[in-house]
Amino acid sequence: MDRNESKKIALSDTEQDFEMAKRKSRKKSTLTAKQRFRLIVLVILLTVVGAAAFLEHTGIVTFDDVMINAGLKDKPAEHADTEVHFIDVGQGDCTLVISDGEAMVIDSGDRDETNKAVDYLVSQGIVDIKYLIVTHPHADHIGEMSEIIERFNVEKFIMPKVTDDIVPTTKIYENMLLSLKNKGIKITKATDCELELGSCKVQLFTPKNKSSNLNNCSTLVKVVHGDNSFLITGDCEKEEEKDILSQDFDISAKVLKAAHHGSSTSSSAEFLDAVMPRYAVISCGEGNKYGHPHEQTVTRLGKYADKIYVTMNCGTVIFRSDGEGLSVETEKNTE
Ligand SMILES: [Zn+2]
């Protein structure tokens, strides 16, 4: 072996060592990156768990938590311009819809020593009501109508026309008519029509047959806001549901305010098949004498709806829509 050859071998040995050293070094650095990644994940997890424990301990609940707890599976509304409030008025109905600053009120709850509906509308800064709608003139739907008419600027008052033999003779009904007269507001007869409220389309559906039962004279109100829709059904029972189904109405809705406070006389399977609600709201008062909501109705609704909000348990329920996303907030957390 000459001197040059031995130098070559020596050089090649050195190169091999160098290559091995590089590989080792690469291997060592890959391992470190993995460890570093695991460490970062661990730190993030510990931070999240710690923050959640802190929030639970301090009782702070973020809107996201409420939303998750409230069971809504939709993408949240990021820039909501429309809100639908199912107001907890005890045993009765009262719904407020606000869209782009315009307000619509459907029913007013019953009359008692409190002014639940009026107080709630005031708390929401309502001054003008574009549409004030009576689904049907039973006391638990018109209890505070007189006060609402007196207190707010009502642009249009809509109510179904019923046959003379079932026109109510109650003091509540008479007071409502008197307030309308005092304010010079005409009654617009509810008919199948389409109205505009802010960025929403509002559709009214009425039964074609006259019924001797006031519940079955209920006007149905559908609010459509992009991908989100709400159907408010008054106290419509199976007889009217059949009537509505026999007509060419699109009653499908993402959120259904179940009729007649969750009574078993409403929300038939055929009707729910047409509505296909993803969420349902039942408005009723704790310890009501009717036993609302009836168990079989809740079970039936549960076959369609991912979540049923009962006002006697969760208080007022507010949906917010940006036309695509939908968020919900309940007054009380029931989870
Ligand atoms: Zn009712």
Residues whose N, C-alpha, C, O or C-beta is under 5 A from the ligand:
A	BS01	ZN	D140 D235
